[in-house]
Amino acid sequence: PETERRIREDFDALVNLEPAELRAWLKTPQSQKVGMTRRGETESVGRQSARKILAIRAKPVEDLSEADYAHMKKVIGYCRRHLAQRPQAFSKGGDVTDTPWRWSLMNWGHDPLRGGKSG
């Protein structure tokens, strides 16, 4: 359906880390330093999201479930909101390389230092 195609396009445009890059990122201390952790859980919401993104990326399009599309929409919403909240100190294009703002986005598959999809 049209909506699913649109969700995939938006998701692919925002998730600009390749699966291998995202897996490597999850192993860094920076990835583990950011994000909200729900009560009783040990891993942040963003890191849980990254694992779902990896699972979605590993599936053929025809195997994507309603839950996958729901998560893709959540990723799109998070990335758009978070990008709009760029820290004021960096609003004029300052270096965001080592900021929790960037690290949080990377847990959701988006590196703001890149343009669109890499590769």
C-alpha positions as CSV (number, residue, x, y, z in Angstrom):
1,P,0.0,0.0,0.0
2,E,0.9,3.6,-0.6
3,T,1.2,4.4,3.1
4,E,3.7,1.6,3.7
5,R,5.8,2.7,0.8
6,R,5.9,6.2,2.2
7,I,6.8,5.0,5.7
8,R,9.7,2.9,4.2
9,E,10.9,5.9,2.2
10,D,10.9,8.3,5.2
11,F,12.5,5.6,7.4
12,D,15.2,4.9,4.8
13,A,15.9,8.7,4.4
14,L,16.3,9.2,8.2
15,V,18.1,5.9,9.1
16,N,21.4,6.8,7.5
17,L,23.6,4.3,9.5
18,E,24.2,1.0,7.7
19,P,23.5,-2.1,9.8
20,A,27.3,-2.8,10.4
21,E,27.8,0.9,11.5
22,L,24.8,0.7,13.9
23,R,26.0,-2.6,15.4
24,A,29.5,-1.1,15.9
25,W,28.0,2.1,17.4
26,L,26.0,0.0,19.9
27,K,29.3,-1.3,21.3
28,T,30.6,2.2,22.2
29,P,30.5,3.7,25.7
30,Q,28.8,6.8,24.1
31,S,25.9,4.7,22.9
32,Q,25.4,3.4,26.5
33,K,25.6,6.9,28.1
34,V,22.5,8.4,26.6
35,G,18.8,7.8,26.5
36,M,15.9,7.1,28.8
37,T,15.8,3.7,30.5
38,R,12.4,2.4,31.6
39,R,11.9,1.2,35.1
40,G,13.1,-2.4,35.5
41,E,15.0,-2.4,32.2
42,T,18.8,-2.2,31.8
43,E,18.9,-0.8,28.2
44,S,17.8,2.6,27.0
45,V,14.8,3.0,24.7
46,G,17.1,4.2,22.0
47,R,19.3,1.1,22.1
48,Q,16.2,-1.1,22.1
49,S,15.1,0.8,19.1
50,A,18.4,0.2,17.3
51,R,18.0,-3.5,17.7
52,K,14.6,-3.3,16.2
53,I,16.0,-1.2,13.3
54,L,18.6,-3.9,12.7
55,A,15.9,-6.6,12.6
56,I,13.7,-4.5,10.3
57,R,16.7,-3.9,7.9
58,A,17.4,-7.6,7.8
59,K,13.9,-8.5,6.5
60,P,12.7,-8.4,2.9
61,V,10.0,-5.7,2.4
62,E,7.3,-8.3,1.9
63,D,8.0,-9.8,5.4
64,L,7.6,-6.5,7.3
65,S,4.8,-6.7,9.9
66,E,2.4,-4.1,11.3
67,A,4.7,-3.9,14.3
68,D,7.7,-3.2,12.1
69,Y,5.8,-0.4,10.3
70,A,4.7,1.0,13.7
71,H,8.3,1.0,14.9
72,M,9.5,2.6,11.6
73,K,6.9,5.4,12.3
74,K,8.2,5.8,15.8
75,V,11.8,6.1,14.5
76,I,10.7,8.7,12.0
77,G,8.9,10.7,14.6
78,Y,11.8,10.5,17.1
79,C,14.4,11.6,14.6
80,R,12.3,14.5,13.3
81,R,11.6,15.8,16.8
82,H,15.1,15.3,18.0
83,L,16.6,17.0,14.9
84,A,14.4,20.0,15.5
85,Q,15.8,20.2,19.0
86,R,19.4,20.7,17.9
87,P,21.2,22.2,20.9
88,Q,21.3,26.0,20.7
89,A,25.0,26.2,21.1
90,F,25.3,24.3,17.8
91,S,22.4,25.9,15.9
92,K,24.8,27.8,13.7
93,G,26.5,24.6,12.5
94,G,28.8,24.2,15.5
95,D,30.5,20.8,16.0
96,V,28.1,18.3,17.5
97,T,30.4,15.4,17.1
98,D,30.8,14.6,20.8
99,T,27.4,15.6,22.1
100,P,24.7,13.5,23.8
101,W,22.3,15.0,21.3
102,R,24.1,13.3,18.4
103,W,24.7,10.1,20.4
104,S,20.9,9.8,21.1
105,L,20.1,10.2,17.4
106,M,22.7,7.6,16.5
107,N,21.0,5.1,18.8
108,W,17.9,5.6,16.6
109,G,20.0,5.0,13.4
110,H,20.6,8.6,12.4
111,D,23.9,10.4,12.3
112,P,23.3,14.1,12.0
113,L,26.8,14.7,10.6
114,R,25.7,12.9,7.4
115,G,23.3,14.0,4.8
116,G,20.8,11.4,3.6
117,K,21.4,7.7,3.2
118,S,25.0,6.7,3.1
119,G,26.6,4.3,0.7
